[in-house]
C-alpha cells in the first residue's frame, strides 16, 4: 500500500463532491484580505458615484439633468452606505476570528 495517501475521512466534500477540502484547513490569508479590498472598493464607489458620473465630459450634462428631474435622495444613499459599512465590519470580524472546525 502507498503510505502517502491521506485517509478518506480527512477530506470534507460539499455540493456532492464538486468541492473538497481537508479538515482543519483555514481560509487563505489572501482571500481574507480580498474581502477588505472588494467591499471597501464597493463602498467607496457607492459614495463617490452616488449621484452618477456628474463630472464626465460627455455624459455629465445628461446625468445632472436626470438628477434634477428624478429628485435623488442623498440621505437614502448614505443610509445604504452605512448599512454596507455595518455589513463590512461584521464580515471582517467573522473572517478574522479564530478558526474552529464544526
C-alpha positions as CSV (number, residue, x, y, z in Angstrom):
1,X,0.0,0.0,0.0
2,X,1.0,3.6,-0.6
3,X,1.6,5.4,2.8
4,X,1.5,8.8,1.1
5,X,-2.3,8.8,0.7
6,X,-4.4,10.6,3.3
7,X,-7.3,8.6,4.8
8,X,-10.6,9.4,3.2
9,X,-12.2,10.7,6.5
10,X,-9.8,13.7,6.5
11,X,-11.5,15.1,3.3
12,X,-14.7,17.0,3.5
13,X,-17.0,17.2,0.5
14,X,-19.5,19.9,-0.4
15,X,-22.0,20.0,-3.3
16,X,-22.0,16.2,-3.8
17,X,-18.2,16.1,-4.2
18,X,-17.8,19.1,-6.5
19,X,-15.9,20.9,-3.7
20,X,-13.4,19.1,-1.4
21,X,-11.1,20.3,1.3
22,X,-9.1,18.8,4.1
23,X,-10.5,19.0,7.6
24,X,-8.9,21.6,9.7
25,X,-7.9,24.0,6.9
26,X,-8.5,27.7,7.2
27,X,-9.3,30.2,4.5
28,X,-6.1,31.5,2.9
29,X,-4.9,34.9,4.1
30,X,-5.0,36.5,0.6
31,X,-8.7,35.6,0.4
32,X,-9.3,37.2,3.8
33,X,-7.7,40.4,2.7
34,X,-9.6,40.3,-0.6
35,X,-12.8,40.8,1.4
36,X,-11.4,44.1,2.6
37,X,-10.4,45.4,-0.8
38,X,-13.6,44.2,-2.6
39,X,-16.1,45.5,-0.1
40,X,-14.1,48.6,0.6
41,X,-14.0,49.4,-3.1
42,X,-17.7,48.9,-3.4
43,X,-18.4,51.3,-0.5
44,X,-16.1,53.9,-1.9
45,X,-17.6,53.6,-5.4
46,X,-21.1,53.9,-3.8
47,X,-20.2,57.1,-2.0
48,X,-18.2,58.7,-4.8
49,X,-20.7,58.0,-7.6
50,X,-23.9,58.2,-5.5
51,X,-25.4,60.8,-7.8
52,X,-23.9,59.3,-11.0
53,X,-20.9,60.5,-13.0
54,X,-21.9,64.2,-13.0
55,X,-18.4,65.4,-13.9
56,X,-17.9,63.3,-17.0
57,X,-17.2,65.4,-20.1
58,X,-19.8,63.8,-22.4
59,X,-22.5,62.2,-20.1
60,X,-22.2,64.7,-17.2
61,X,-24.9,67.0,-18.6
62,X,-27.4,64.2,-19.0
63,X,-26.7,62.8,-15.6
64,X,-27.2,66.2,-14.0
65,X,-30.4,66.7,-15.9
66,X,-31.7,63.2,-14.8
67,X,-30.8,64.0,-11.2
68,X,-32.7,67.3,-11.4
69,X,-35.8,65.5,-12.7
70,X,-35.7,62.4,-10.5
71,X,-35.0,64.2,-7.2
72,X,-32.4,61.7,-5.9
73,X,-32.0,61.3,-2.1
74,X,-28.5,61.7,-0.7
75,X,-29.8,60.7,2.7
76,X,-31.0,57.4,1.4
77,X,-27.7,56.7,-0.3
78,X,-25.8,57.5,2.9
79,X,-28.1,55.2,4.8
80,X,-27.4,52.4,2.3
81,X,-23.6,53.1,2.6
82,X,-23.9,52.9,6.4
83,X,-25.7,49.5,6.1
84,X,-22.9,48.4,3.8
85,X,-20.3,49.6,6.4
86,X,-22.1,47.6,9.2
87,X,-22.0,44.6,6.9
88,X,-18.3,45.2,6.2
89,X,-17.5,45.4,10.0
90,X,-19.4,42.2,10.7
91,X,-17.9,40.3,7.8
92,X,-14.3,41.4,8.8
93,X,-15.0,40.3,12.4
94,X,-16.2,36.9,11.1
95,X,-13.4,36.4,8.6
96,X,-10.5,37.2,11.1
97,X,-11.9,35.3,14.1
98,X,-10.1,32.2,15.3
99,X,-10.7,29.2,13.1
100,X,-12.6,26.2,14.6
101,X,-13.8,23.0,13.0
102,X,-17.5,22.4,13.1
